Amino acid sequence: PKIIEAGGEAGWLYICGLAYSSRQLTDGVIPKRLVPRLTDGSTPEASASALLRVGLWHEGQHDCPRCPQAAPDTYVIHDYT
């Protein structure tokens, strides 16, 4: 599965992103500036890159027809809505 391919710290960031989006009702949109605060991992930016690489997250502006477009300074959780 993609979450295993992303790795442990990235997997935890993914779960934290899901929780944040659910609690804040963001439809899966996560501001990039909040990523370091969502996890206690040592490399949150690398974890976000891993989630992008495996397709669990998108940049805010992306080409996935199933996910909403968002601001350039955000990430979008793939298939959240």
Steps between C-alpha positions, in 0.01 A plus 500: 500500500598861442521585870760227557695613195508855638664387825425526870536874559312581181229252593455672835482840327232359270291385798550837673395677179182293485421586862569871441280510190218319674511718811536829310260403216753591229390244237852358503686828449801553727696827511870430442595726790321264742679182395779531761235545771298193395772251586782451745712341227852634449459571127145619426590646161657171390192316625276731298718436194464125553120535516510696174728241339270206578182689409336532842526881486501750213632852475215752527512553123501154344363300209297233683142520370359336816638753750415867557736775395637712783739788563863454391621506862300192596494124468190299409435152637432274202137379483410660834157619387 
